[in-house]
Amino acid sequence: MNATRETGERWSGSEKAPFPPFRRGTSYAAYGTRCACAIESRCPSFPRRCPVRILESGLGELLQPIDLDEFREWNREKKAHGLVDKWMTEQEAIARFVYDGCYIGTELYGTVRAPMSLAREVVRQGKKNLRVAGQGVLELDLWLGAHLVKTLDITYIGLEVYGTSNCLRREVESGRVEKVVEWSNGGISWRFKAAAMGVPFIPVRSMLGTDTLRYSAAKVAECPFTGMKVCLIPALILDVGLIHVHRADRYGNAQIDGITGFAFEMARACKRLIISAEEIVDTDEIRRYPERTIIPYYLVDAVVHAPFGSHPGEMAYLYERDEEAIREWVEASKTEEGTQAYLSKYVYGVTNHQEYLELVGWDRLNRLKAMAEGR
């Protein structure tokens, strides 16, 4: 790449052209065709191009192509833009929108607002070869235990105070999970944010110098403006997203109380979005508190009524998490036999979420609800 000397000579690409000092009020045209960033930061950039130099690449690979134009066209042509009634059962929603081999993601904060009623229905219907993205705790552990997962784009899989995932270890060691690509919690949310913004990546200073970067699909580049190292986080577009919320109307307007995690970003990075809600309310109730509506109707494809839909996880202000139930899963998941026995009882042994709640017992559920009162 060459730049022109004032004398008409050419500067070679290996030389840095001597930029004259920039004076306020002076047109960039006075400096020829050099770009603004070259003049102001004295970087070795030349006319019409500011090349980005890749310094390092993670060992992981993108599990889904980044086709932002196709995603935009999908939203334009295949999303309902009017107030369409989307209320359906979890059986209908999962059967209609989740398919074998799809790229699916869940949104939660630890065990808070985990879309467990939907996750159990995915297992019940036996959707297989799933490519999964997000932060996984209870819901992903079930999918791993049921041998439904083929590849993972993840930040974490574990059971918090109860330790790491036994199911993940077995699935990876057996080869049933073929690929695992790692991200930080911030990294996965920025990937959703990039897709929501319609840009192919977001530059950040996080993950630099970490093993997380090494096993991700991110790239380290030299900033064309400053020359500093930045990490390029690629956009992530889901085929299907699952989000559990406090309340929604039948059209899909959804509200979350308390911490929102990355629900805002993920909802805008899905081709199909299934919402499960603790309660279905009238649209007038939604309009009464518009600032709580994290997810508007036009992003949503299905609305499912699921009281205690996060159980055995928790729901801010509504009910505590069920430590006894989580310990039961932790103990069962230590062995393949225990895992399958648990799934037979709590997933395959019931036909829907309502039957699951009856199996757990309303006295127990109401105690969890009472524990959250006043918080």
N, C-alpha and C positions, 0 to 999 in steps of 0.2 A: 504494500500500500504506500502511495507516495503523496507528498504535499508539495506545493509550488513555492519556491523562494521568491521574494520580491523581485529578484534579479532575473527571474524566469527559469532558474535552475530547479532541479527536482531534489527533494529530500527523500532519501531511501527509507523504507519501512523500519529499519533498525536504528535510525537516528531520531532524536526528539527535536521537532521544529522549535526554534526560539520564538515563543509567542511574545508580542509586545505587551506592555502593561495595559490592562483594560481601564478605561476612564468612564465614569458614570456619565450618561447622556450621550455617549458615543454609540453609533449604530454598529451592530455586529458586521454589517456589510463592509465597514471600513477595514475589517480584518480578513477580507476575502470570503471564501466559502467555508472556513473552519466552523465547526459546530460550537454552540454556546458552552457546552460543558468543557470543551477543550480549552477555551479561552479563560473561563472562570476558575477552573481547577488545575490548569496547566497539565492535564493528562495528555498522553501521546495519541489523541484521537484526531482523525483526519476527515476531510469533507464527506458528508452524506452518510457516514457510518460510525457507530460507536460499538465496536465488536466486544462481546462478552467472552472472556477467556475462562474455560473450565479448568479448574485446578485439581479437582478430586471428584470421584464418583463413588457412591455407595455400591455395595455388592448385590443389593436387592434389585428386584425388577418391578416395573409397574404391572399390577395385576388386572388393570382395566385401561384401555386406550383413552387418552385425553382428547376427545373430539368435542370441543366447545360449540362449534357451529351446529353439529348434529344435536347436541343437548338443547341448544336454543330452539332449534326447529321442533324438537320433541315437545318442549313446553308450549310452543306456539300452536302446534297441530293436535296434540294428543291429551292435553290437560283441559279439564272443564273450567271455563272462565266465568260461568254463571253460577247462581246459587242452586246447585243440584243436591238432592238428598243422597248422602253417601253412607247413611247408617246401615250397618250390616253386622252379622255375627263374625266371630273370629274364624270360624270354619270357612265362611264365604270369602272373607278378605284374603286369607292365606291361600286358598285354592285358586282364587282369581289372579293374584298378583305375584306370588312367590313360585318360582319354578326351578327345576333341577339345573344346577350350574350357575345360578344367578349370583350377581355381586350384591351382597346384602349387608346392611349395617344397622347397629343398634345405638341408641343414644341414652346415656345414663351417667350418673356421677357415683361411682362405687356401686353400692346396692340401693341407691336412691333413684326412684322412678324407673326401675328396670322393667322393660316390657315383657314381664314373665308370662302373662296369659297368652300373648302372641307367640313367644318363644316355645312354649309347650305345644301349641298347635302346630308349629313348624315340625316339631319332632313327631307329633301324632300322625301327621300326613306324610312323613317319611321323605321330605324334600332332601335330595342328596347332592353331593359334589358342590357344596356351597363355597363360594369365595366370600370371606367374611372380613369386614373392616370395622374398626372402632376400638373402644375400650371394653374388654370383656371380663365379666365377673360371673354371676349366676347363670345368665341366659346362655352365654357362649359355652360354659362348662357343660350344660345339658346337651347342646349340639355336638360337642366333642364326645361326650359319653355315648351318644346315640350314633356315632360314626357318620355324621352328615357333612363334615367339613373337609374340603380339599386343599384350600390355601388360606393364608391369614395375612392381613394387613393390620397390625395391632400395636397398641401401646402397652398393654398389660393384660395378662390373664392370671387371675388368682382369686383368693377368697379372703383378702385383707388380713385380719388378725388370725385367721385360721390357716394361713400359709399359702403355698403355691398350689397350682392345679395338678392333681394326679391324672386327670383325664388328658390334659395337654401333653404331659410327659409320655403317656402310653401312645397317644395318637402320633406324635412326632417320631418316637423311637420305632414304632411299627411301620412307619412310612405311609400311613393312611393320610396324614397331613403332609402334602408334598413340598410346600413352600411356606416359609414364614418370613415376612418383611417387617422390620421393626421401625417404630416411630415414637417420638415423645408425645406426651399428652397435648402439649401445645402444637406439635407438628401435625397431628391428625386433625385438630380443629382448624388449623391454617389451611390444610388441604381442602377441607369442606368450604372454607371461606373463599379460597381461590376459585373453586367451581361456582360458588354462588355469585361471585363478582364477574365471572366470565373471562378470567385470565388464566393462562396455563400454569403459572407458578406464583408464589409469593416469596420475596427475599427476606430472610430473617438472620439474626446473629445467634440464634439458638442452635443447639446440637453440634456446633463446631468443636472438633477435637474429642468427640465421644465415640464409644463403640456403637451407640444408637445410630449415629450417622453412618458408620462403617457398614452396618447391616440393613440400612434403609435403601430407598431408591432415589434419595436426594443427591444433589450435586453442589459442590463448592465452586464458586466463581469469583472472579475479580470484578469488583464494582466498576463500571465504566466511568462513574463520576468521581470516585474518591480513591480507587485502587485498593480498597480494603477487601478482606475476604467476607463473603456472604454465603449463606446456605440457601439454595433454591428448593423450596418445598412445592412439589407438583400438585396440581389440582386432582381431586378425587370425586368422580361422579358415580353414584350408586345406582344400580338397577332398582333396588327396593330399600326403603328405610323404615324402621320401626321405632316409634316414639310413644312413651306413656306420659300422659298429662293429667292435671287435676280436673279440668273440665273442658268440654267442647260442645258445640252445637251440632246438629245433624248435617250441616254443610261443610264442617271441617275447621271452623274457627276455633283455635285451641289456646288455652291459657295454662300457665305454669305459675305456681306460687313458690317463692323461695328460689334457691339456686337453679339456674337454667342450663347449666352445662354448656354443651355446644348444640343445643336443639335449634337455635336460630339459624346457625350455619348449615347444619346437616339437612334441615327441612328444605333448604334452597339448593341442595346438591343431589337431590333424588329424582329419578325418573318417575318412580311410584313411591308414595308415602302413605303408610298405614298408621293411623293414630288410634291408640286405645286410651280411654278416659275413665277416671273414677266416677264421673257423673256426666250425663248428657243434659244440657240446660237449654232454655229457650234463647233464641238469638237476641232478644231484648236484654237478657242478662249479660250476654257478651258485650253488647254495646254500652252497657252501663259502666263497664270498666275497660275501655279500649286499650289502655296502656298495658294490660296484662296479656293481651293477645300476641303471643310470641310467633304463632304460626297462623297465617290467614288462610281462608278457605280454598283459594285457588291453587295452593301447593299440595292439597290433600286429595287422596284417591279413595280412602275408606276410613270410616269412623266406627269404632267398636266400643260398646259399653262394657267396662271391666272394673267393677268395684273390687278393691283389694287386688288390683291387677299387677302390682309390683311384688306381691307376696311370693317367697319369704323375705323379699326386700322391703324397704320402707318407703313412706310417702310423707314428705314434709308437711307438718301440721295435722296430718290425718291419722297415721298409725306408725308405730315403731316396727323395726324389723324383727323377725321371729328367730331369735338366736337358737332356740331348740330345733327348729326346722332346718336351719343352716347347718348345725352340728350333725344332724341326721344325714344330710347330703354329704358332708365332709367325710364322715365315717364310711358311708356306703361307697363313695367314689374311690376309696383306697384300693379296691379290687374291681376287676371287670365283672365278676359275678355280682358283687354288691351294687354296682352301678346299674346293671340290667334289672336287678330286683327292684331298685328304687324307681326306675322308669316304668316298670310294669305296674307298680302300685299307683304312682302319682301322675303318670302321663297316659300310658296305654290303657290303664285300668279305669279311666273316666272318659266320658265322651266330649266334655266341654269344660269351660272355666267354672261354671256354676256347680257342676258335680265335684270339681276339685275343691272348691270352697267348702262344700258340705263334708267332704272327706276330712279336711283339716279341722273343721268344727267351728260353729259360730261363737261358742263361748270363748274359745281361744282367740279368734279374730277380734271379738269385741274387747277382750283384755288388751290386745295390742293397740286398739283404737283409744281406749281409756288412758293408756300410758302416754299418748301424744297430746292429750288435752292440756291446753294452757301453754304449750310450747311455741 
